[in-house]
């Protein structure tokens, strides 16, 4: 259930984690949120208007599943890609390709974010870190392994779903470094 406040919407996550505390960060569909309230069996987050408008969190209704991940602790093993929970924008699910040997999603990235997406690079969709399998202009594919299909919402979403997209942190830093020095960046846009 969501409770609105003067500057936020209260988003509740059902679950019982005995070792959480107010102020801790938890990613919900890839959005880093701060725990504002803890009650038996649920955790409340205050989600501000900007986050609701720029991510898919505003589309969630009571009972909808979400991908949830706790923050990495210092000293924990690094496993996979670096993900911050800082959503860059939304990317539409264009097509779901179900083959006997794999499931692929074709996604359209916003033109402004395409320069950060490269084949075999990483992206994060709704909090799930994935490898880019192919790229064509502003469209890219990711292949989903059975474990990802089982443990996330990615295989159950309808075409048109606006994924919360976080592009690769290393790509963002390299592109920013080049652009800040006036060096050329291969900026692929839709239709090229």
Secondary structure in CASP SS format (residue, H / E / C, confidence):
PFRMAT SS
TARGET T0000
AUTHOR 0000-0000-0000
METHOD secondary structure of the structure
MODEL  1
X C 1.00
X C 1.00
X E 1.00
X E 1.00
X C 1.00
X C 1.00
X C 1.00
X E 1.00
X E 1.00
X E 1.00
X E 1.00
X E 1.00
X E 1.00
X E 1.00
X C 1.00
X C 1.00
X C 1.00
X C 1.00
X C 1.00
X C 1.00
X C 1.00
X C 1.00
X C 1.00
X C 1.00
X E 1.00
X E 1.00
X E 1.00
X E 1.00
X C 1.00
X C 1.00
X E 1.00
X E 1.00
X E 1.00
X E 1.00
X E 1.00
X E 1.00
X E 1.00
X E 1.00
X E 1.00
X C 1.00
X C 1.00
X E 1.00
X E 1.00
X E 1.00
X E 1.00
X E 1.00
X E 1.00
X E 1.00
X H 1.00
X H 1.00
X H 1.00
X H 1.00
X H 1.00
X H 1.00
X C 1.00
X C 1.00
X H 1.00
X H 1.00
X H 1.00
X C 1.00
X C 1.00
X C 1.00
X C 1.00
X C 1.00
X C 1.00
X C 1.00
X C 1.00
X E 1.00
X E 1.00
X E 1.00
X C 1.00
X C 1.00
X C 1.00
X C 1.00
X C 1.00
X C 1.00
X C 1.00
X C 1.00
X C 1.00
X C 1.00
X C 1.00
X C 1.00
X C 1.00
X C 1.00
X C 1.00
X C 1.00
X C 1.00
X C 1.00
X E 1.00
X E 1.00
X E 1.00
X E 1.00
X E 1.00
X E 1.00
X E 1.00
X E 1.00
X E 1.00
X E 1.00
X E 1.00
X C 1.00
X C 1.00
X E 1.00
X E 1.00
X E 1.00
X E 1.00
X E 1.00
X E 1.00
X E 1.00
X C 1.00
X C 1.00
X H 1.00
X H 1.00
X H 1.00
X H 1.00
X H 1.00
X H 1.00
X C 1.00
X C 1.00
X C 1.00
X C 1.00
X C 1.00
X E 1.00
X E 1.00
X E 1.00
X E 1.00
X C 1.00
X C 1.00
X E 1.00
X E 1.00
X E 1.00
X E 1.00
X E 1.00
X E 1.00
X E 1.00
X E 1.00
X E 1.00
X C 1.00
X C 1.00
X E 1.00
X E 1.00
X E 1.00
X E 1.00
X E 1.00
X E 1.00
X C 1.00
X H 1.00
X H 1.00
X H 1.00
X H 1.00
X H 1.00
X H 1.00
X C 1.00
X C 1.00
X H 1.00
X H 1.00
X H 1.00
X C 1.00
X C 1.00
X C 1.00
X C 1.00
X C 1.00
X E 1.00
X E 1.00
X E 1.00
X E 1.00
X E 1.00
X E 1.00
X C 1.00
X H 1.00
X H 1.00
X H 1.00
X H 1.00
X H 1.00
X H 1.00
X H 1.00
X H 1.00
X H 1.00
X H 1.00
X H 1.00
X H 1.00
X C 1.00
X C 1.00
X C 1.00
X C 1.00
X C 1.00
X C 1.00
X C 1.00
X C 1.00
X C 1.00
X C 1.00
X C 1.00
X C 1.00
END
